Amino acid sequence: MKTEALQSDKMRHTSIGKLLLQMSLPAIFSMLVQALYNVVDSLFVANITESIFAGNYTGPITSLGDDSMTAINIIFPMTTFVTAIAVGIGVGANAYIARKLGEGNREKASQAAKTAVVMVLCAWAVLFVLAFTITKPFVSIFVNENNVADINYVTDQAVLYVTMYMACSIGQLLDIVFARILQATGNMKVPMFSQLIGALSNIALDALFILVFKWGVLGAILATVIGQWLAAIFNICMFVFKKQDVSVSLVGFKFVGKDFGRILRIGMPAFVMNAIGAFITILLNFLMRNENSGIFVLGTYFKVQSFIFMPVFGLMQGTMPILSYNYGANQKKRFNQTFSLALKIAIGVMVVGTLIFQLLPNQILGAFTQDTQKIQDGAYAFRVISIAFVPAAFSILIVNMLQSLNKPVSSLLMSLSRQLLFLIPTAILFYNLWQLNGIWFCYPIAEIMSVLVYSPFAVKDYKKQFAYKEQQYANHELTMQP
């Protein structure tokens, strides 16, 4: 009987260079588009005029844009936490689905996709409750007369932004998770188009809500949420109206604890990497809360650095299903070729990013503020932090590889120790020793130490996992697909 051809079959037969290009370019484009509309949001907010608020702002007019940016930067860790949940579920589902397709188990792959959708709905219910309970106390910790001109304005705008973001986060959660499910089957074009739809609608609505309707920060969050919903709706329609390798329909769904656990375990390192990043940002903001430019500079850095890191994360989105599939199929040579090529590309991107941050920090910061001190402090920070870019390429790909090899604990330990053992202690120590000029060195030190310490363990896990997979096929526990 003839076996039905699947989209995912190309991950077994297509040449690695061509396959990685096909799988990664749409994701890279999607990530760049996402970085673009994140920055556009900030540029709109940073350059808004007094007329938007009709006299409600009590600080000097020259501080309005900076205060608006500070409001968004304060709640940036909480929006990152929402993204971390979506990425964790998405990465777990992606690797598990791709591996099951590689083993020829399409039914199990569909069950995993459905489980991921249920996990999204549960996560949103929790975020909805948190949106109306913790946002104002959180914001109040960081706002004082040292870092903003109008405390009431910044508090009100920050609380408004993050409350709406979390309460309406179902769009972002579904968009990211459905995109990762599609990528697991080798479908990279639909996620790219969904990102494009979300980005273009966000940018257009930013212009409408902020420039025309004069809604300021409210306009920025409305544009963001609506863009996320539109992207999610597009992805959902692709499952409803077009046949995919897996099904996400919840009709007749039965909860299987093992599937939930596997998705959670595989995706936990990705969640931790993003969630710990949010925690680190909260810690740094707390340490720098009495500095005039600290919170502003750090938030602006995160907006801009996304143009460097997002392409690498897009590359990882394309790499993950290829690695997972070929590990499931016991195609060690193709696995190695994929890892090697992805690492070379990631390093190349990071080298370019390092040069940009070393040579053009003043010009970049000048787009967000006219405050000379903030530009000076920011330029120094950009140059120091960018030392971490190339080591970060290694860290990101090693974590990606461990996830694809079904070694979530190893991946999780690397993610945790990078932040908890290396970054946090150095941040606290250097800030106490050298204040704002010292704290930024925590990033390159953490990345370099992480690579040096964990690379040998990653190699050991790689050898162990492929030996296990070879044994499974030798014992006929798994059947080699054609």
C-alpha positions as CSV (number, residue, x, y, z in Angstrom):
1,M,0.0,0.0,0.0
2,K,1.4,3.4,-0.9
3,T,2.3,5.6,2.0
4,E,0.9,9.1,2.0
5,A,3.6,11.7,1.4
6,L,4.0,14.3,4.1
7,Q,5.5,17.8,4.1
8,S,7.9,16.7,6.8
9,D,9.5,14.0,4.5
10,K,11.7,16.7,3.0
11,M,13.7,16.7,6.3
12,R,14.9,13.2,5.5
13,H,15.9,13.7,1.9
14,T,16.5,17.3,0.9
15,S,20.2,18.5,1.0
16,I,21.0,20.2,4.3
17,G,22.0,23.5,2.8
18,K,18.9,23.8,0.8
19,L,16.7,22.5,3.6
20,L,18.1,24.8,6.2
21,L,17.6,27.7,3.8
22,Q,14.0,26.7,3.1
23,M,13.2,26.1,6.8
24,S,15.1,29.1,8.3
25,L,14.6,32.0,5.8
26,P,10.9,32.4,6.4
27,A,11.5,32.2,10.2
28,I,14.3,34.7,10.0
29,F,12.2,37.0,8.0
30,S,9.4,36.6,10.5
31,M,11.7,37.4,13.4
32,L,13.1,40.5,11.7
33,V,9.5,41.7,11.0
34,Q,8.7,41.1,14.7
35,A,11.8,43.1,15.7
36,L,10.8,45.9,13.3
37,Y,7.4,46.4,14.8
38,N,8.7,46.2,18.4
39,V,11.1,49.1,17.5
40,V,8.4,51.0,15.6
41,D,6.2,50.9,18.7
42,S,9.0,52.4,20.7
43,L,9.9,55.0,18.2
44,F,6.3,56.2,18.0
45,V,6.1,56.3,21.8
46,A,9.5,58.0,22.3
47,N,8.7,60.7,19.8
48,I,5.1,61.6,20.8
49,T,4.2,65.2,21.4
50,E,2.6,67.1,24.2
51,S,-0.7,67.5,22.2
52,I,-1.5,63.9,22.8
53,F,-2.1,64.4,26.5
54,A,-3.6,67.9,26.4
55,G,-1.8,69.2,29.5
56,N,-2.1,66.0,31.6
57,Y,1.6,65.6,31.7
58,T,3.2,67.7,34.5
59,G,6.9,67.2,33.7
60,P,9.0,69.2,31.2
61,I,7.9,68.6,27.6
62,T,11.5,67.4,26.7
63,S,11.0,64.5,29.1
64,L,7.6,63.3,27.8
65,G,9.0,60.8,25.2
66,D,11.7,59.5,27.6
67,D,9.1,59.0,30.4
68,S,6.8,57.1,27.9
69,M,9.7,54.9,26.9
70,T,10.6,54.3,30.6
71,A,7.0,53.3,31.3
72,I,7.2,50.6,28.5
73,N,10.7,49.5,29.6
74,I,9.6,49.0,33.2
75,I,6.9,46.5,32.2
76,F,9.1,44.9,29.4
77,P,10.0,41.9,31.7
78,M,6.3,41.1,32.2
79,T,5.6,41.1,28.4
80,T,8.7,38.9,28.0
81,F,7.3,36.5,30.6
82,V,4.1,36.1,28.5
83,T,6.3,35.4,25.4
84,A,8.3,32.9,27.5
85,I,5.2,30.9,28.2
86,A,4.3,30.8,24.5
87,V,7.8,29.9,23.4
88,G,8.1,27.2,26.0
89,I,4.9,25.4,24.9
90,G,5.8,26.0,21.2
91,V,9.3,24.7,21.4
92,G,8.2,21.6,23.4
93,A,5.5,20.9,20.9
94,N,7.8,21.6,17.9
95,A,10.5,19.2,19.0
96,Y,8.1,16.4,20.1
97,I,6.0,16.6,17.0
98,A,9.0,16.6,14.7
99,R,10.5,13.7,16.4
100,K,7.3,11.6,16.2
101,L,7.0,12.5,12.5
102,G,10.6,11.3,12.1
103,E,9.7,8.0,13.7
104,G,6.6,7.7,11.4
105,N,4.1,8.2,14.2
106,R,1.7,10.7,12.8
107,E,-1.1,10.0,15.2
108,K,1.1,10.7,18.2
109,A,2.3,13.9,16.6
110,S,-1.4,15.1,16.3
111,Q,-2.1,14.2,19.9
112,A,0.9,16.4,20.9
113,A,-0.4,19.3,18.8
114,K,-3.8,19.1,20.5
115,T,-2.2,18.9,23.9
116,A,-0.2,22.1,23.2
117,V,-3.4,24.0,22.3
118,V,-5.0,23.0,25.6
119,M,-1.9,24.1,27.4
120,V,-2.2,27.5,25.7
121,L,-5.8,27.9,26.9
122,C,-4.8,27.1,30.5
123,A,-1.9,29.5,30.4
124,W,-4.0,32.3,29.2
125,A,-6.5,31.8,32.0
126,V,-3.7,32.3,34.6
127,L,-2.4,35.4,32.8
128,F,-5.8,37.0,32.6
129,V,-6.1,36.8,36.4
130,L,-2.6,38.1,37.0
131,A,-3.2,41.0,34.7
132,F,-5.7,42.5,37.2
133,T,-3.9,41.6,40.4
134,I,-0.1,42.2,40.2
135,T,0.6,44.9,37.6
136,K,0.2,48.1,39.7
137,P,2.3,46.8,42.7
138,F,5.0,45.6,40.2
139,V,5.2,49.0,38.4
140,S,5.3,51.0,41.7
141,I,8.5,49.3,42.7
142,F,10.5,50.9,39.9
143,V,9.1,54.4,39.5
144,N,10.7,57.3,41.5
145,E,11.7,60.9,41.1
146,N,15.3,59.9,40.1
147,N,14.4,58.1,36.9
148,V,11.2,59.9,35.6
149,A,9.9,63.4,35.5
150,D,6.2,62.6,36.2
151,I,5.7,59.6,38.5
152,N,1.9,59.5,38.2
153,Y,2.0,59.6,34.4
154,V,4.6,56.8,34.1
155,T,2.8,54.6,36.6
156,D,-0.6,55.0,34.9
157,Q,0.8,54.4,31.4
158,A,2.9,51.3,32.5
159,V,-0.1,49.7,34.3
160,L,-2.4,50.4,31.4
161,Y,0.0,48.8,28.9
162,V,0.9,45.6,30.8
163,T,-2.7,45.0,32.0
164,M,-4.1,45.0,28.5
165,Y,-1.1,43.1,27.2
166,M,-1.6,40.2,29.6
167,A,-5.4,40.1,29.6
168,C,-5.4,40.0,25.8
169,S,-2.4,37.6,25.4
170,I,-4.4,34.7,23.9
171,G,-3.6,36.1,20.5
172,Q,0.1,36.0,21.1
173,L,0.0,32.6,22.7
174,L,-2.0,31.0,19.9
175,D,0.1,32.7,17.2
176,I,3.4,31.5,18.5
177,V,2.4,28.0,19.4
178,F,0.5,27.4,16.1
179,A,3.5,28.7,14.2
180,R,5.8,26.3,16.0
181,I,3.4,23.4,15.3
182,L,3.4,24.2,11.6
183,Q,7.2,24.5,11.6
184,A,7.5,21.0,13.1
185,T,5.9,19.7,9.9
186,G,8.3,21.6,7.7
187,N,5.8,24.4,6.9
188,M,7.7,27.6,7.4
189,K,5.8,29.9,5.0
190,V,2.5,30.1,6.9
191,P,4.3,31.3,10.1
192,M,6.2,33.9,8.0
193,F,3.0,35.3,6.5
194,S,1.3,35.4,9.9
195,Q,4.2,37.4,11.3
196,L,4.0,39.7,8.3
197,I,0.3,40.2,8.8
198,G,0.8,40.9,12.5
199,A,3.7,43.3,11.9
200,L,2.1,45.4,9.1
201,S,-1.2,45.7,10.9
202,N,0.6,46.8,14.1
203,I,2.7,49.4,12.3
204,A,-0.4,50.7,10.4
205,L,-2.4,50.9,13.6
206,D,0.4,52.6,15.4
207,A,0.3,55.4,12.9
208,L,-3.5,55.6,13.1
209,F,-3.9,55.3,16.9
210,I,-0.9,57.4,17.9
211,L,-0.5,60.0,15.2
212,V,-4.1,60.4,14.1
213,F,-6.2,59.6,17.2
214,K,-3.5,60.8,19.7
215,W,-3.9,57.8,22.0
216,G,-0.2,57.6,23.0
217,V,0.7,54.5,25.0
218,L,-2.9,53.3,24.8
219,G,-2.6,53.3,21.0
220,A,0.7,51.4,21.1
221,I,-0.8,48.5,23.1
222,L,-4.0,48.4,21.1
223,A,-2.0,48.2,17.9
224,T,0.2,45.4,19.4
225,V,-2.8,43.3,20.7
226,I,-4.8,43.6,17.5
227,G,-1.8,42.7,15.4
228,Q,-1.2,39.5,17.5
229,W,-4.9,38.5,17.1
230,L,-4.8,38.9,13.4
231,A,-1.7,36.8,13.1
232,A,-3.2,34.1,15.3
233,I,-6.4,34.1,13.3
234,F,-4.4,33.6,10.1
235,N,-2.6,30.5,11.6
236,I,-5.9,29.1,12.8
237,C,-7.4,29.4,9.4
238,M,-4.6,27.4,7.9
239,F,-5.5,24.4,10.1
240,V,-9.3,24.9,9.5
241,F,-9.3,25.3,5.7
242,K,-6.1,23.5,4.6
243,K,-5.0,19.9,5.4
244,Q,-1.8,19.8,7.5
245,D,0.4,16.9,8.6
246,V,-1.1,17.1,12.1
247,S,-4.5,18.1,13.5
248,V,-5.2,20.6,16.2
249,S,-9.0,20.0,16.5
250,L,-10.0,19.5,20.1
251,V,-13.1,17.5,19.1
252,G,-12.9,14.2,21.0
253,F,-9.6,15.3,22.6
254,K,-8.5,13.1,25.5
255,F,-5.9,14.4,28.0
256,V,-2.7,12.3,28.1
257,G,-0.5,13.2,31.0
258,K,2.6,11.8,29.3
259,D,2.2,14.1,26.3
260,F,1.7,17.1,28.6
261,G,4.8,16.1,30.5
262,R,7.0,15.6,27.4
263,I,6.0,19.0,25.9
264,L,6.6,20.6,29.3
265,R,10.0,19.0,29.8
266,I,11.3,19.7,26.3
267,G,10.0,23.3,26.3
268,M,11.1,24.1,29.8
269,P,14.6,25.2,28.9
270,A,13.2,27.6,26.3
271,F,10.7,28.9,28.8
272,V,13.4,29.3,31.5
273,M,15.8,31.0,29.1
274,N,13.1,33.7,28.4
275,A,11.6,33.8,31.8
276,I,14.9,34.1,33.6
277,G,15.8,36.8,31.1
278,A,12.7,38.6,32.3
279,F,13.7,38.0,35.9
280,I,17.3,39.3,35.2
281,T,15.8,42.5,33.6
282,I,13.7,43.0,36.7
283,L,16.7,42.6,38.9
284,L,18.8,45.0,36.8
285,N,16.0,47.5,36.8
286,F,15.7,47.3,40.6
287,L,19.5,47.8,41.0
288,M,19.4,50.8,38.6
289,R,16.1,52.3,39.8
290,N,17.8,55.3,41.3
291,E,19.9,55.9,38.1
292,N,18.7,58.6,35.7
293,S,19.4,56.5,32.6
294,G,19.7,52.9,33.7
295,I,16.2,51.6,33.0
296,F,15.9,53.7,29.8
297,V,19.2,52.4,28.4
298,L,18.5,48.7,29.2
299,G,15.0,48.8,27.7
300,T,16.2,50.5,24.6
301,Y,19.0,48.0,24.3
302,F,16.5,45.1,24.3
303,K,14.4,46.8,21.6
304,V,17.4,47.3,19.3
305,Q,19.3,44.1,20.0
306,S,16.3,42.1,18.7
307,F,17.5,43.0,15.2
308,I,20.6,40.9,15.9
309,F,19.2,38.1,18.0
310,M,15.8,37.6,16.2
311,P,17.5,36.3,13.0
312,V,19.5,33.8,15.1
313,F,16.3,32.7,16.9
314,G,14.6,32.4,13.5
315,L,17.5,30.3,12.4
316,M,17.0,28.1,15.4
317,Q,13.3,27.8,14.6
318,G,14.3,26.3,11.2
319,T,17.1,24.2,12.8
320,M,15.1,22.6,15.6
321,P,12.7,20.5,13.5
322,I,15.5,19.4,11.2
323,L,17.6,18.3,14.2
324,S,14.7,16.6,16.0
325,Y,13.5,14.8,12.9
326,N,16.9,13.5,12.0
327,Y,17.6,12.4,15.5
328,G,14.2,10.6,15.5
329,A,15.2,9.0,12.2
330,N,18.7,8.2,13.4
331,Q,20.3,10.2,10.6
332,K,23.4,11.3,12.5
333,K,25.3,12.6,9.5
334,R,22.4,15.0,8.5
335,F,22.1,16.0,12.2
336,N,25.8,17.0,12.3
337,Q,25.7,18.9,9.0
338,T,22.7,20.9,10.2
339,F,24.3,21.8,13.5
340,S,27.6,22.8,11.8
341,L,26.0,25.0,9.2
342,A,23.6,26.7,11.6
343,L,26.5,27.5,14.0
344,K,28.5,29.1,11.2
345,I,25.5,31.3,10.1
346,A,24.7,32.3,13.7
347,I,28.3,33.3,14.4
348,G,28.3,35.4,11.2
349,V,25.2,37.2,12.2
350,M,26.6,37.9,15.7
351,V,29.8,39.3,14.2
352,V,27.9,41.8,12.1
353,G,25.8,42.7,15.2
354,T,28.9,43.3,17.3
355,L,30.3,45.7,14.7
356,I,27.1,47.6,14.5
357,F,26.9,48.0,18.3
358,Q,30.6,48.9,18.6
359,L,30.6,51.5,15.8
360,L,27.1,53.1,15.8
361,P,25.7,53.2,19.3
362,N,25.3,57.0,19.4
363,Q,23.3,57.1,16.2
364,I,21.0,54.3,17.3
365,L,20.3,55.9,20.7
366,G,19.7,59.3,19.1
367,A,16.6,57.9,17.4
368,F,15.0,57.3,20.9
369,T,16.2,60.3,22.9
370,Q,17.9,63.7,22.7
371,D,19.2,63.5,26.3
372,T,23.0,63.7,26.0
373,Q,23.6,61.8,29.2
374,K,21.4,59.0,28.2
375,I,23.1,58.7,24.8
376,Q,26.5,58.7,26.4
377,D,25.6,56.1,29.1
378,G,23.8,54.0,26.4
379,A,26.7,54.0,24.0
380,Y,29.0,52.7,26.7
381,A,26.5,50.0,27.6
382,F,25.9,48.9,24.0
383,R,29.7,48.5,23.4
384,V,30.2,46.4,26.5
385,I,27.2,44.1,26.2
386,S,27.9,43.4,22.5
387,I,31.1,41.6,23.5
388,A,28.6,38.8,24.5
389,F,27.1,38.4,21.0
390,V,29.4,35.8,19.5
391,P,29.5,33.6,22.6
392,A,25.7,33.8,22.8
393,A,25.5,32.2,19.3
394,F,27.2,29.1,20.8
395,S,24.9,29.1,23.9
396,I,21.7,29.4,21.9
397,L,22.6,26.6,19.5
398,I,23.8,24.2,22.2
399,V,20.5,24.7,24.1
400,N,18.7,24.1,20.8
401,M,20.6,20.9,20.1
402,L,20.0,19.5,23.5
403,Q,16.3,20.1,23.2
404,S,16.2,18.3,19.8
405,L,18.1,15.3,21.4
406,N,15.4,15.0,24.1
407,K,17.8,16.2,26.8
408,P,15.6,18.9,28.4
409,V,17.3,18.6,31.8
410,S,20.7,19.3,30.4
411,S,19.3,22.2,28.3
412,L,17.5,23.5,31.4
413,L,20.6,23.3,33.6
414,M,22.6,25.2,31.0
415,S,20.0,27.9,30.7
416,L,19.6,28.2,34.5
417,S,23.2,28.3,35.4
418,R,24.0,30.8,32.7
419,Q,21.7,33.2,34.4
420,L,21.7,32.2,38.1
421,L,25.4,31.2,38.5
422,F,27.1,33.6,36.2
423,L,25.0,36.6,35.3
424,I,23.2,37.5,38.5
425,P,26.2,37.4,40.9
426,T,28.4,39.4,38.5
427,A,25.7,41.9,38.0
428,I,25.3,42.5,41.7
429,L,29.0,42.5,42.3
430,F,30.0,44.9,39.5
431,Y,27.2,47.3,40.2
432,N,28.3,47.6,43.8
433,L,31.9,48.1,42.7
434,W,31.5,50.3,39.7
435,Q,27.8,51.2,39.5
436,L,26.3,51.8,36.0
437,N,29.7,51.4,34.2
438,G,30.3,48.0,35.8
439,I,26.9,46.3,35.6
440,W,26.9,45.8,31.9
441,F,29.9,43.4,32.0
442,C,27.7,40.7,33.5
443,Y,26.4,39.8,30.0
444,P,29.7,38.9,28.3
445,I,31.0,37.1,31.4
446,A,27.9,35.0,31.7
447,E,27.9,34.0,28.0
448,I,31.6,33.1,27.9
449,M,31.5,31.1,31.1
450,S,28.4,29.2,30.0
451,V,30.1,28.1,26.8
452,L,33.3,27.1,28.4
453,V,31.7,25.1,31.2
454,Y,28.8,23.3,29.3
455,S,30.3,22.5,25.9
456,P,32.0,19.3,27.1
457,F,28.7,18.1,28.7
458,A,26.8,18.9,25.5
459,V,29.2,16.7,23.5
460,K,28.8,13.9,26.0
461,D,24.9,14.1,25.8
462,Y,25.1,14.1,22.0
463,K,27.1,10.9,21.9
464,K,24.9,9.2,24.5
465,Q,21.7,10.0,22.8
466,F,22.7,8.8,19.4
467,A,24.0,5.6,20.9
468,Y,20.6,5.1,22.5
469,K,18.8,5.8,19.2
470,E,20.9,3.4,17.3
471,Q,20.2,0.7,19.9
472,Q,16.4,1.4,19.5
473,Y,16.6,0.7,15.8
474,A,18.9,-2.3,16.2
475,N,16.4,-3.8,18.6
476,H,13.6,-3.1,16.2
477,E,11.9,-0.9,18.8
478,L,11.6,1.7,15.9
479,T,11.4,0.9,12.2
480,M,13.5,2.8,9.7
481,Q,11.3,4.7,7.3
482,P,12.1,4.8,3.6
